[in-house]
Amino acid sequence: MTKQNVTVSDTKTGFNMTISMAVSNSPVFVQKPPAAPGGYISISRKKLLKNLEVNGAQRINSWVDSMRASSPTHIKSTPSSLTEDHSSWMVHHPSALEMFEQIINASKGKQIVMFLDYDGTLSPIVDDPDRAFMSDKMRATVKKLARCFPTAIVSGRCRDKVYSFVKLAELYYAGSHGMDIKGPAKGSKYKKGGQAGILFQPASEFLPMIDEVYKELVEKTKSTPGAKVENNRFCVSVHFRCVEEKKWTDLAQQVRSVLKDYPRLRLSQGRKVLEIRPTIKWDKGKALEFLLESLGYANCTDVFPVYIGDDRTDEDAFKILRDRGQGFGILVSKFPKDTTASYSLQEPSEVMNFLQRLVEWKQLAYRGRTRM
C-alpha cells in the first residue's frame, strides 16, 4: 500500500484541492474530511480513478457550456420571440438615453463619479484585442467628461495597455479587473484631501506566477488556431473570439491542463475570453469602492456613482451600486442579459451620446450658477 496525492475538483468554482490517500490494488480507504473525524469509506482503485476522470470531464463540459452562454455564436430565438423578449427586458432595463432626465434628477445635489469599462463600452469589440482602438471623438468626449466629473477606466486589460489606448493622464485607471489602480499624478480637483496620486496593487505577490502561467498557456494553445493569450500583468486572458466553436472543448482542456497545477489561481469568463486571476477577494466592484474611498466618498450620502460596462465581470460593480443604494449601473448590450444594472445602452456610440449629454448638462448647470 502506498500514499498518493489525488486532486479533487470543484466543478462550480474550478478550484483544485489535493488530498493524500492510501492506494493499493485492493479496496482503498479514504479518510473523510475533518467534519467527520475517524470515519472511513471504502472504494476500489478502479472506481476512484474513473470518478476522477468523470469529474474532470464534467468540469470541462461545464466550462464549455459557460463559454457558449457568455459568448453566443448565433441567435437561437425566432425574430418574433426575440422582439418580445427584448421589449420585456427593456421594461426592467430602460435606455439610459431615454431616461436621462430621471437619472439627472436622482443625482441632484450629489457628486457624480463616472466609472467606465473599456472594451465594448468605449471601443467596439474587435477580433484582434490589440486593435481595440477608441475613436478620436470618443476620446475627446471622455476628456470633457473628466473635466466635469472624477472619471475612472475599470478594465480587465493591463493598466498600461488601457492607458496606451485612452491616452488621457487626468483619469483614474484600474487595470487587471481592479488589481492595478493608479490615479492622476497631479491628483484630482474633485478629491477631498489626501495625497495627490494613488497606486494600489493588492495582488503583487502573484506577478511571478502570472508570468509563468502566461508562458505555459502560450505554449499549450499553439495547436488551437485563432486562440490568443494576453498577459494583463495581474491576470491572463485567453481570447477565443477567432476560435471555431468545435475547438472550444480542446481549448478548455488546454487551459485546465495548466491551471490544475495552480490552485491559487481561478478561472472566470467574459465575452469570448477566459480570464485567469488570483484567488484574492478582489474584482471591479471592490475597485469601485476603493476609488470612491480614495476620492473621499467612502461613507458619503452626497455621491452618485455611475458605472457603464458590457461584460459579465462588470456585474460585480453593478451589484455594489445596487447594494449601496447609490448611483446606477448601465449595461451596454444589444440583447437581453441577466444583469443587476438599472439601465442599458446598445453600443459604444450610444455610450458616447450619453456621456456627451452629461457634459452638456454639467456645462449648462455651471453657466447657470455663474450668472446668479
C-alpha positions in Angstrom: 0.0 0.0 0.0 1.3 3.5 -0.9 0.3 7.0 -0.3 -0.6 9.2 -3.3 -1.8 12.8 -3.8 -5.1 13.0 -5.6 -6.5 16.2 -6.9 -10.3 16.7 -6.3 -12.0 19.4 -8.3 -14.9 21.7 -7.6 -17.0 21.9 -10.8 -18.7 25.1 -9.8 -15.6 27.2 -9.0 -12.9 25.4 -10.9 -10.7 25.2 -7.8 -8.5 22.2 -7.1 -7.8 20.5 -3.7 -5.1 18.0 -3.2 -5.8 15.2 -0.6 -3.5 12.4 0.4 -4.9 8.9 0.4 -3.7 5.3 0.6 -4.0 3.4 -2.7 -3.5 -0.2 -3.5 -4.9 -2.8 -5.9 -7.2 -4.0 -3.1 -10.1 -1.8 -1.7 -8.9 1.7 -1.0 -9.6 3.5 2.3 -10.0 7.3 2.0 -10.2 9.4 5.2 -13.2 11.7 5.2 -12.8 15.5 5.6 -12.3 16.8 9.2 -16.0 17.3 9.6 -16.3 13.6 10.3 -13.1 12.6 12.0 -12.2 9.0 12.3 -14.7 7.8 9.6 -13.6 5.9 6.5 -15.3 4.9 3.2 -14.2 2.0 1.1 -13.9 2.4 -2.7 -11.9 0.4 -5.3 -8.9 1.8 -7.1 -10.7 1.4 -10.4 -13.8 3.3 -9.3 -11.6 6.0 -7.8 -9.7 6.7 -11.0 -12.9 6.5 -13.0 -14.6 9.1 -10.7 -11.6 11.5 -11.0 -11.8 11.1 -14.8 -15.5 11.8 -14.9 -15.2 14.9 -12.6 -12.5 16.3 -15.0 -14.8 15.7 -18.0 -17.7 17.3 -16.1 -15.7 20.4 -15.4 -14.6 20.8 -19.0 -18.2 20.4 -20.1 -19.3 23.0 -17.6 -16.6 25.4 -18.8 -17.7 24.9 -22.5 -21.4 25.4 -21.6 -20.5 28.6 -19.8 -18.4 29.7 -22.8 -21.4 29.3 -25.0 -23.7 31.0 -22.6 -21.4 34.1 -22.3 -20.4 34.2 -25.9 -23.2 33.0 -28.2 -22.2 32.5 -31.8 -25.7 32.7 -33.1 -29.2 33.8 -32.0 -31.4 30.8 -31.2 -34.7 32.7 -30.8 -37.1 33.4 -33.6 -37.4 37.0 -34.7 -40.9 37.4 -33.0 -39.8 35.9 -29.7 -36.6 37.9 -29.7 -38.5 41.1 -30.1 -40.9 40.1 -27.3 -38.0 39.1 -25.0 -36.2 42.4 -25.7 -39.3 44.5 -25.1 -39.9 42.8 -21.8 -36.2 43.2 -20.8 -36.3 46.9 -21.7 -39.1 47.4 -19.2 -36.7 46.5 -16.4 -33.6 48.0 -18.0 -34.7 51.0 -20.0 -32.4 53.1 -22.2 -30.2 55.5 -20.2 -30.7 58.0 -23.0 -34.4 57.9 -22.8 -34.3 58.0 -19.0 -31.7 60.7 -19.0 -33.8 63.3 -17.1 -34.7 60.7 -14.5 -31.1 59.9 -13.9 -30.1 63.6 -13.6 -33.0 64.3 -11.2 -31.8 61.4 -9.0 -28.3 62.9 -9.0 -29.2 66.5 -8.0 -27.3 67.8 -5.0 -24.7 64.9 -5.3 -21.3 64.5 -6.8 -21.4 62.3 -9.9 -18.4 59.9 -10.2 -18.0 58.1 -13.5 -16.7 54.5 -13.9 -16.2 53.2 -17.5 -15.3 49.8 -18.8 -13.1 49.9 -22.0 -13.7 47.1 -24.5 -17.3 47.1 -25.8 -18.0 50.3 -23.9 -15.6 53.0 -25.1 -14.3 50.9 -28.1 -16.1 48.4 -30.3 -15.4 44.7 -29.8 -12.9 43.5 -32.4 -11.3 40.2 -33.4 -7.8 41.4 -32.5 -7.7 42.7 -28.9 -4.5 44.6 -29.7 -6.5 46.8 -32.2 -9.4 47.7 -29.9 -8.9 51.4 -30.6 -11.3 54.1 -29.4 -12.3 56.8 -31.8 -10.8 60.4 -31.5 -14.4 61.6 -31.0 -14.9 59.2 -28.0 -11.5 60.3 -26.6 -12.5 63.9 -26.8 -15.8 63.2 -25.1 -14.1 61.3 -22.2 -11.6 64.2 -21.9 -14.5 66.6 -21.5 -16.2 64.2 -19.1 -13.2 64.1 -16.8 -13.2 67.9 -16.6 -16.8 67.7 -15.3 -16.6 64.7 -13.0 -14.0 62.4 -11.5 -13.6 59.6 -14.1 -12.1 56.1 -13.9 -11.5 53.4 -16.5 -12.0 50.0 -15.0 -10.9 47.1 -17.3 -9.7 43.6 -17.3 -6.8 44.7 -19.5 -3.4 45.6 -18.3 -3.4 49.2 -17.0 -0.6 50.2 -19.3 -2.4 48.8 -22.3 -5.6 50.6 -21.5 -3.7 53.8 -21.0 -2.0 53.4 -24.4 -5.5 53.2 -25.9 -7.1 56.1 -24.0 -4.0 58.4 -23.6 -5.7 60.7 -21.0 -3.5 61.5 -18.0 -6.3 63.1 -16.0 -8.2 59.8 -15.5 -8.0 57.1 -12.8 -7.1 53.7 -14.3 -8.0 50.3 -12.7 -6.5 47.5 -14.8 -6.5 43.8 -14.4 -10.0 43.8 -13.0 -9.1 46.4 -10.5 -5.9 44.7 -9.2 -3.7 47.5 -10.6 -5.1 51.0 -9.7 -3.4 54.3 -10.4 -4.6 57.9 -10.0 -3.6 61.1 -11.8 0.0 62.1 -10.9 -1.2 65.7 -10.1 -4.2 64.5 -8.2 -7.8 65.4 -8.9 -9.6 68.6 -8.3 -12.5 66.5 -7.0 -10.5 64.6 -4.4 -11.4 65.5 -0.8 -7.9 65.9 0.6 -5.3 63.2 0.8 -2.2 62.6 -1.3 -2.0 63.6 -4.9 -1.6 60.3 -6.6 -2.6 56.7 -5.7 -1.1 53.4 -6.6 -2.7 50.2 -5.3 -1.8 46.7 -6.3 -3.3 44.1 -3.9 -2.0 41.1 -5.9 1.7 42.0 -6.4 2.9 38.7 -4.9 1.2 36.8 -7.8 3.2 38.5 -10.5 5.9 35.8 -11.0 3.1 33.1 -11.0 1.1 35.0 -13.6 4.2 35.3 -15.9 4.8 31.6 -15.5 1.2 30.7 -16.4 1.2 33.1 -19.3 4.2 31.4 -20.9 2.7 27.9 -20.3 -0.6 28.9 -21.8 1.0 30.4 -24.9 2.8 27.1 -25.5 -0.2 24.9 -24.7 -2.6 26.9 -27.0 -0.4 27.0 -30.1 -2.2 24.0 -31.5 -5.6 25.8 -31.4 -6.0 28.2 -34.4 -7.3 31.6 -33.5 -6.5 31.4 -29.8 -4.7 34.4 -28.4 -3.2 34.6 -24.9 -2.8 38.1 -23.4 -0.7 39.0 -20.4 -2.6 41.6 -18.4 0.1 41.7 -15.7 -2.1 40.6 -12.8 -4.2 38.2 -14.8 -4.1 36.3 -18.1 -6.7 36.4 -20.8 -7.2 33.6 -23.3 -9.3 35.0 -26.2 -11.3 32.6 -28.2 -13.2 35.1 -30.4 -11.4 33.7 -33.5 -11.6 30.0 -32.5 -14.1 27.7 -34.2 -16.8 26.7 -31.7 -16.0 23.0 -32.3 -12.5 23.7 -30.9 -13.7 25.3 -27.7 -13.6 22.0 -25.8 -9.9 21.4 -26.9 -9.1 24.9 -25.7 -10.8 24.5 -22.4 -8.8 21.2 -21.8 -5.6 23.0 -22.7 -6.3 25.8 -20.1 -7.3 23.2 -17.5 -4.1 21.2 -18.0 -2.2 24.4 -17.0 -4.5 25.6 -14.2 -4.6 22.3 -12.4 -1.1 23.0 -11.1 -2.0 26.5 -9.8 -4.7 26.2 -7.0 -4.1 29.9 -6.1 -5.5 31.0 -9.5 -9.1 30.9 -10.6 -10.9 31.0 -13.9 -13.7 33.4 -14.8 -15.3 34.2 -18.2 -16.3 37.1 -20.2 -17.3 37.8 -23.8 -15.2 35.3 -25.9 -12.5 35.3 -23.2 -11.3 33.0 -20.4 -9.8 35.0 -17.5 -7.2 33.5 -15.1 -6.9 35.6 -11.9 -5.5 35.3 -8.4 -8.0 33.9 -5.8 -7.9 37.1 -3.7 -11.3 38.6 -3.0 -10.9 41.5 -5.4 -12.9 42.5 -8.5 -14.3 45.5 -10.3 -16.8 46.1 -7.5 -14.0 46.2 -4.9 -12.1 48.6 -7.2 -15.1 50.9 -7.4 -15.3 51.0 -3.6 -11.6 51.6 -3.3 -11.7 54.5 -5.8 -14.7 56.1 -4.0 -12.8 55.9 -0.7 -9.7 57.3 -2.3 -11.7 60.3 -3.6 -13.1 60.8 -0.1 -16.6 59.5 -0.7 -16.4 56.2 1.4 -19.4 56.9 3.7 -20.9 59.9 2.0 -24.6 60.2 1.1 -23.9 63.0 -1.4 -22.1 60.9 -4.0 -23.7 59.5 -7.2 -21.5 56.7 -8.9 -22.4 55.7 -12.4 -20.8 52.6 -13.8 -21.0 51.7 -17.5 -19.9 48.3 -18.8 -20.8 45.5 -21.1 -19.2 42.3 -19.7 -20.0 39.7 -17.1 -17.1 41.0 -14.9 -18.8 44.4 -14.7 -21.7 42.8 -12.8 -19.5 42.9 -9.6 -19.6 46.7 -9.9 -23.3 46.8 -10.7 -24.1 44.8 -7.7 -22.1 47.0 -5.4 -24.0 50.1 -6.6 -27.3 48.3 -6.0 -26.3 47.1 -2.5 -25.1 50.6 -1.6 -28.4 52.2 -2.9 -26.3 54.8 -4.6 -26.0 55.7 -8.3 -26.7 53.3 -11.2 -25.2 50.6 -13.3 -25.7 50.8 -17.1 -25.2 47.7 -19.2 -24.0 48.0 -22.8 -25.8 45.3 -24.8 -27.9 44.9 -27.9 -29.5 41.7 -26.5 -31.3 40.9 -23.2 -28.9 39.6 -20.5 -29.2 38.7 -16.8 -27.9 41.8 -15.1 -28.1 43.9 -11.9 -27.7 47.1 -13.9 -30.6 49.5 -13.8 -30.3 50.9 -17.3 -29.0 49.9 -20.7 -27.3 51.3 -23.8 -26.9 49.3 -27.0 -23.4 50.1 -28.2 -20.4 52.4 -27.7 -22.0 55.1 -30.0 -24.8 55.3 -27.5 -22.4 55.4 -24.6 -20.7 58.4 -26.3 -24.1 60.2 -26.8 -24.9 59.6 -23.1 -21.6 61.0 -21.9 -21.9 64.0 -24.2 -25.4 64.7 -22.7 -23.9 64.5 -19.2 -21.2 67.0 -20.2 -23.7 69.4 -21.8 -25.9 69.2 -18.7 -23.0 69.9 -16.4 -21.8 72.9 -18.5 -25.3 74.4 -18.6 -25.7 74.0 -14.8 -22.3 75.7 -14.3 -23.2 78.6 -16.6 -26.5 79.0 -14.7 -24.7 79.2 -11.4 -22.2 81.8 -12.7 -25.0 84.1 -13.9 -26.6 84.1 -10.4 
